[in-house]
């Protein structure tokens, strides 16, 4: 019996039938319920399928963690699933209506060997899939050539991510420190994948990058603004799952799969701004004017840098040379609705000092803070400064 069962178990595993089929075959051989639990690959299979597994899950988890635990009453015998000397799972024989055959322990051990083979196959699949995910996301992040929309859709679909109707890009880093490490980014990827199985997520260079496709729309009629809104809502929901462990940047909705590299770049830029600001502009970044500026930087970076140079660039350089606070004064002046007294109170300076600094701003930029049109340009310039500052700091 054992030789024939061994061949059946091998065929089940290699044929892709999984450990549920292994449990069924062994259950028939021992004439009792059988459960196979392997936390390492998140498998808990049993035959009959109606077997209650909650107590066995807890028991197996404690065993795998190396902690002493009470044996469930329904457990008659077990065989360990071992990877080297490490326990990674259990094949459990449960109490049935008939006594098990004398060779029950030997049959359970055959199931344990089959389970280990299944672990090897699943881990190899995951490794290949992870490599494919990483390759695609790395290409989207740093494209070396123009990507073809059909090719992007096809490659993403192989990984369970449907970007045919567009997507939102996400970039996250563990809160605190300059960059997250690979292990922490992998944890974020696992959390995101659990929350949205259709998303494509991978740790790249110590950060989590993800492509978030539109959620299922039931009727399949969503398009245009409605589709973009639903996708952004799904991406924001994922952001909330990752917080407070991570700082998260999102792109705008990208309808063209071939343009996803710009979306990935946009999400990383948003993340850099949020990290640099310490969250001070979290409510504004990624919306309205900021969103437009991010798009300009992603598609026409020289134009945004030129605008920065024409507005607040001279103020930044002046502050760096003279340890002055022209930029801070302009920021406070605009935030205080152009009230000089309120600005002075906000920055802890005399109102005459504020007036003198605003005059210096006018001299350096040829933009008068007292004129509404010039104030708008200065305000946009400050937003551009926040966006390109990570690039400036990195040089």
C-alpha positions in Angstrom: 0.0 0.0 0.0 2.8 2.4 0.9 4.5 2.2 -2.4 1.3 2.7 -4.4 0.3 5.6 -2.1 3.8 7.1 -2.5 3.4 7.1 -6.3 -0.1 8.7 -6.0 1.2 11.4 -3.7 4.1 12.3 -6.0 1.7 12.4 -9.0 -0.7 14.7 -7.1 2.1 17.1 -6.1 3.8 17.2 -9.5 0.5 17.4 -11.3 -0.4 20.6 -9.4 -3.3 19.2 -7.4 -1.9 20.5 -4.2 -1.9 19.3 -0.6 -5.7 19.1 -0.4 -5.4 16.1 -2.8 -2.6 14.7 -0.7 -4.8 14.9 2.4 -7.6 13.1 0.5 -5.4 10.3 -0.6 -3.9 9.7 2.8 -7.3 10.0 4.5 -8.6 7.2 2.3 -5.5 5.0 3.2 -5.8 5.5 6.9 -9.6 5.5 7.0 -9.7 8.7 9.1 -9.6 12.5 8.7 -6.2 14.0 7.8 -5.1 17.6 7.9 -1.9 19.1 6.5 -0.8 22.4 7.9 2.3 24.2 6.5 2.4 27.9 7.7 5.5 28.5 5.6 3.5 28.5 2.4 0.2 29.4 4.2 -1.4 26.0 3.5 -4.0 24.4 5.8 -5.7 21.5 3.9 -7.9 18.7 5.2 -10.0 15.8 4.1 -12.9 15.9 4.7 -13.0 19.6 3.9 -15.5 20.1 6.8 -12.8 19.4 9.4 -12.5 22.2 11.9 -8.9 23.5 11.8 -8.7 26.4 14.2 -7.2 24.4 17.1 -4.8 22.6 14.7 -3.7 25.9 13.3 -2.8 27.3 16.7 -1.1 24.0 17.6 1.0 23.9 14.4 1.9 27.6 14.7 3.2 27.1 18.3 5.1 24.0 17.3 6.8 25.7 14.4 7.7 28.7 16.6 9.3 26.2 19.0 6.9 26.9 21.9 5.4 24.2 24.2 1.7 23.8 23.5 -1.2 21.5 24.5 -2.0 18.8 22.0 -5.6 19.0 20.5 -7.9 16.2 21.7 -8.8 15.3 18.2 -5.2 14.7 17.2 -4.4 10.9 17.2 -1.0 10.9 15.5 1.2 13.3 13.5 4.3 13.4 11.2 6.5 16.5 11.1 7.2 18.3 7.9 10.9 19.1 8.1 13.2 21.3 6.1 16.6 20.1 7.2 16.3 20.2 11.0 13.6 22.9 11.0 9.9 22.0 11.6 7.8 23.9 9.0 4.5 22.0 9.3 2.6 19.0 10.5 0.6 16.2 8.9 -2.1 15.3 11.4 -4.2 12.1 11.8 -7.5 13.0 13.4 -9.9 10.9 15.4 -12.2 8.9 13.1 -14.9 6.3 13.4 -12.5 3.4 12.8 -9.1 2.7 14.3 -6.2 3.6 12.0 -4.2 0.8 10.4 -0.9 -0.3 11.9 1.1 1.4 9.1 -0.7 4.8 9.7 2.5 6.5 11.0 4.4 5.4 7.9 1.6 6.7 5.6 1.6 10.1 7.5 5.4 10.2 6.9 4.9 9.8 3.2 2.5 12.7 3.2 5.1 14.8 5.1 7.6 14.1 2.3 5.1 15.0 -0.3 4.3 18.2 1.6 8.0 19.1 1.6 8.1 18.6 -2.1 5.0 20.9 -2.4 6.8 23.5 -0.3 9.8 23.4 -2.7 7.6 23.8 -5.8 5.6 26.7 -4.2 8.7 28.5 -3.1 10.3 28.1 -6.5 7.2 29.5 -8.1 7.2 32.5 -5.7 10.8 33.2 -6.3 10.3 33.3 -10.0 7.2 35.4 -9.7 9.0 37.8 -7.3 11.8 38.1 -9.8 9.4 38.8 -12.6 7.6 41.4 -10.4 10.9 43.1 -9.6 12.0 43.1 -13.2 8.8 44.7 -14.4 8.7 47.3 -11.7 12.4 48.1 -12.1 11.8 48.7 -15.9 8.8 50.9 -15.1 10.9 52.9 -12.6 14.0 53.2 -14.9 12.8 52.5 -18.5 15.7 52.3 -20.9 13.3 52.5 -23.9 9.8 53.4 -24.8 7.5 50.8 -23.5 4.7 49.2 -25.5 1.3 49.4 -23.9 0.3 45.9 -25.0 3.5 44.4 -23.7 3.1 46.1 -20.3 -0.5 44.9 -20.1 0.5 41.3 -21.0 3.4 41.2 -18.5 1.4 42.6 -15.7 -1.5 40.2 -16.4 0.8 37.2 -16.0 1.4 38.5 -12.5 -2.3 38.9 -11.7 -2.4 42.6 -12.3 -4.9 44.1 -14.9 -3.6 47.5 -16.0 -5.5 47.4 -19.3 -7.8 50.2 -18.0 -5.0 52.2 -16.3 -3.6 52.2 -12.8 -2.2 54.4 -10.0 1.4 54.0 -8.9 2.4 53.8 -5.2 5.8 54.3 -3.6 6.4 53.8 0.1 9.3 53.8 2.6 9.3 52.9 6.2 8.8 55.9 8.4 12.0 57.2 10.0 15.5 57.2 8.5 16.6 58.1 5.0 15.4 54.9 3.4 13.8 51.6 4.4 15.8 48.4 4.3 14.9 45.5 2.1 13.3 43.3 4.8 11.0 46.2 5.9 10.0 46.9 2.3 9.2 43.2 1.8 6.9 43.4 4.8 5.1 46.3 3.3 4.8 44.5 0.0 3.2 41.5 1.8 0.7 43.8 3.7 -0.2 45.5 0.4 -0.6 42.2 -1.5 -2.9 40.9 1.3 -5.0 44.0 1.2 -5.3 44.2 -2.7 -4.4 40.8 -4.3 -4.7 42.4 -7.8 -2.0 45.0 -7.1 1.6 44.5 -8.4 4.0 45.2 -5.5 7.7 44.6 -5.0 10.6 46.0 -2.9 13.1 47.8 -5.1 16.2 49.5 -3.7 14.8 49.4 -0.2 11.5 51.0 -1.1 8.1 49.5 -1.9 6.8 50.2 -5.4 3.3 49.1 -6.5 0.9 49.4 -9.4 -2.7 49.6 -8.2 -5.2 48.7 -11.0 -8.9 49.7 -11.0 -11.0 47.7 -8.6 -13.7 45.4 -10.1 -16.6 47.5 -11.2 -19.2 44.7 -11.4 -21.0 46.0 -14.4 -17.8 46.8 -16.2 -19.1 50.3 -17.3 -16.7 52.5 -15.3 -14.7 54.9 -17.5 -13.1 58.3 -17.5 -13.4 60.3 -14.3 -15.4 57.6 -12.5 -12.7 55.0 -13.3 -9.9 57.4 -12.1 -11.8 58.3 -8.9 -12.4 54.6 -8.0 -8.8 53.6 -8.6 -7.5 56.6 -6.6 -9.8 55.6 -3.8 -8.5 52.1 -3.8 -4.9 53.4 -3.8 -5.7 55.7 -0.8 -7.2 52.8 1.0 -4.0 50.8 0.5 -2.1 53.8 1.8 -4.0 53.7 5.0 -3.1 50.0 5.4 0.6 50.8 5.2 0.4 53.7 7.6 1.7 54.5 10.3 4.5 52.1 9.4 5.4 53.9 6.2 5.3 57.2 4.3 3.3 56.7 1.1 3.4 58.6 -2.2 0.7 58.2 -4.8 0.6 59.2 -8.5 -2.4 60.5 -10.3 -4.5 58.0 -12.3 -2.6 56.9 -15.4 -5.0 55.7 -18.2 -2.2 54.7 -20.6 -0.2 51.6 -19.6 2.7 52.8 -21.6 2.9 55.9 -19.5 3.2 54.0 -16.2 6.9 54.9 -15.9 5.9 58.5 -15.4 3.3 57.5 -12.8 6.0 55.5 -10.9 8.3 58.5 -11.0 5.5 60.8 -9.9 4.7 58.6 -6.9 8.4 58.5 -5.8 8.6 62.3 -6.1 5.5 62.7 -3.9 7.2 60.3 -1.4 10.4 62.4 -1.4 8.5 65.6 -0.8 6.5 64.1 2.1 9.6 62.7 3.7 11.5 65.9 3.4 8.6 68.0 4.8 8.0 65.6 7.7 4.4 65.4 6.7 3.8 69.1 7.0 2.3 69.4 3.5 0.7 65.9 3.5 -2.8 67.3 3.0 -1.7 69.4 0.0 0.9 67.3 -1.8 -0.6 65.0 -4.4 -3.6 67.3 -5.0 -4.5 70.3 -7.0 -1.6 72.5 -8.0 1.0 70.1 -6.6 -0.4 67.3 -8.8 0.0 69.5 -11.9 3.6 70.4 -10.9 4.5 66.7 -10.3 3.2 65.9 -13.8 5.3 68.7 -15.3 8.4 67.4 -13.5 7.7 63.9 -14.7 7.2 64.8 -18.3 9.0 68.2 -18.8 11.5 68.5 -15.9 13.5 71.4 -17.4 10.4 73.5 -17.6 9.7 73.1 -13.9 13.3 73.8 -13.0 13.3 76.9 -15.2 10.1 78.2 -13.4 11.8 77.5 -10.1 14.9 79.5 -11.2 12.6 82.4 -12.4 10.8 82.6 -9.0 12.3 81.5 -5.7 15.6 80.1 -7.0 17.4 83.5 -6.3 15.9 83.6 -2.8 17.2 80.1 -2.0 20.7 80.9 -3.1 20.6 84.2 -1.2 19.5 82.4 2.0 22.3 79.9 1.6 25.0 82.5 1.2 23.8 84.9 3.9 22.0 82.6 6.4 18.9 84.8 5.9 15.3 83.8 5.9 13.7 85.2 2.8 12.1 81.9 1.7 10.6 81.4 5.2 9.4 84.9 5.3 7.6 84.6 1.9 6.1 81.3 3.0 4.7 82.9 6.2 3.6 86.0 4.4 1.5 83.9 2.0 0.2 81.7 4.7 -0.9 84.7 6.8 -3.0 86.2 3.9 -0.3 88.8 3.2 -0.7 90.4 6.6 2.6 91.9 7.6 1.9 92.0 11.4 0.6 88.4 11.4 3.7 87.3 9.4 6.0 89.1 11.9 4.3 87.2 14.8 4.5 83.9 13.0 8.2 84.1 12.4 9.2 86.0 15.5 10.5 89.1 13.7 9.7 92.8 13.8 7.2 94.0 11.2 9.8 96.4 9.8 12.1 93.4 9.3 9.4 91.6 7.4 8.8 94.6 5.2 12.6 94.9 4.5 12.8 91.2 3.5 9.8 91.5 1.2 11.5 94.4 -0.5 14.6 92.3 -0.9 12.5 89.5 -2.4 11.3 92.0 -5.0 14.8 93.1 -5.8 16.1 89.5 -6.3 13.2 88.1 -8.2 11.5 91.1 -9.8 8.3 89.7 -8.3 6.5 92.1 -6.0 4.9 90.3 -3.0 2.4 93.1 -2.8 1.0 92.3 -6.3 -1.5 89.4 -6.5 -0.2 88.1 -9.8 3.4 88.1 -8.5 2.3 86.5 -5.3 0.7 83.6 -7.3 4.0 83.1 -9.1 5.9 83.1 -5.8 3.5 80.6 -4.3 3.9 78.3 -7.3 7.7 78.7 -7.0 7.6 77.6 -3.4 5.6 74.5 -4.3 8.2 73.8 -7.1 10.9 74.2 -4.5 9.4 71.5 -2.3 9.1 69.2 -5.3 12.6 69.6 -6.7 14.4 70.0 -3.3 15.0 66.2 -3.0 16.8 66.4 -6.4 18.8 69.4 -5.3 19.7 67.7 -2.0 20.9 64.7 -3.9 23.3 66.5 -6.1 
